Amino acid sequence: MHYVYLLKSEHYPKKQYVGLARDLKQRLLDHNRGQSPHTAKFYQWVLVAYFAFSCDKTAIAFEKYLKSGSGRAFAKRHFYHKS
């Protein structure tokens, strides 16, 4: 499976991250160990949502969408709202 995931920083709640991984558990551990240069500065990260795809091309396209302006607005409206 291919996973597209949404993270939110525990200590910097306005910091969000969208990523793609084959092993979601390991990737989240990597983010929280500071092993990703794009997220190390803002860890600890909380998993907000993830989406599983059997096709890598579909997962890549969805990740790309979530990183676009309309995709960020979609994610904010549906997943990053305040609880």
C-alpha positions in Angstrom: 0.0 0.0 0.0 1.0 3.6 -0.5 0.0 6.1 2.2 -0.6 9.8 1.9 -0.6 11.3 5.4 -1.3 14.6 7.2 0.7 15.6 10.2 0.4 18.5 12.7 3.1 19.7 15.0 2.3 19.2 18.6 4.4 22.2 19.7 3.7 24.4 16.7 0.0 23.8 15.9 0.1 26.0 12.8 2.8 23.8 11.2 1.3 21.0 9.0 2.9 18.5 6.7 1.7 16.3 3.9 3.7 13.3 3.0 3.8 10.0 1.1 5.1 6.7 2.5 5.1 2.9 2.0 5.6 2.2 5.7 3.5 4.8 7.6 4.5 3.7 11.1 8.2 3.9 10.3 7.8 7.2 8.5 6.0 8.7 11.5 8.8 7.5 13.8 11.4 9.1 11.4 9.6 12.4 11.6 9.4 12.3 15.4 13.1 11.3 15.6 14.1 14.4 13.6 15.3 12.3 10.7 13.4 14.3 8.0 15.0 17.7 7.2 11.7 19.2 6.3 10.0 18.4 9.6 12.9 18.0 12.1 12.6 21.6 13.4 8.9 21.2 14.4 8.7 17.7 15.9 6.8 16.1 17.8 4.3 15.3 15.1 0.8 14.0 15.4 -0.9 11.9 12.7 -4.1 13.8 11.7 -5.3 11.5 8.8 -4.0 9.1 6.3 -5.2 7.7 3.0 -4.3 4.2 1.6 -3.9 3.6 -2.1 -3.0 0.4 -3.9 -1.7 2.3 -6.9 1.4 4.5 -6.4 0.4 6.9 -9.2 -2.9 7.6 -7.5 -1.1 8.2 -4.2 1.4 10.6 -5.8 -1.4 12.5 -7.5 -3.3 12.8 -4.3 -0.3 14.0 -2.4 0.4 16.6 -5.1 -3.2 17.8 -4.9 -3.0 18.1 -1.1 0.1 20.3 -1.5 -1.7 22.6 -4.0 -3.7 25.7 -2.9 -7.1 24.0 -3.3 -5.8 20.8 -1.6 -4.4 22.7 1.3 -7.8 24.5 1.7 -9.6 21.1 1.5 -7.3 19.6 4.2 -7.7 22.6 6.4 -11.5 22.5 6.1 -11.8 18.8 6.7 -8.9 17.7 8.8 -7.1 20.5 10.5 -10.1 22.3 12.0 -9.9 23.1 15.7 -11.4 20.4 18.0 
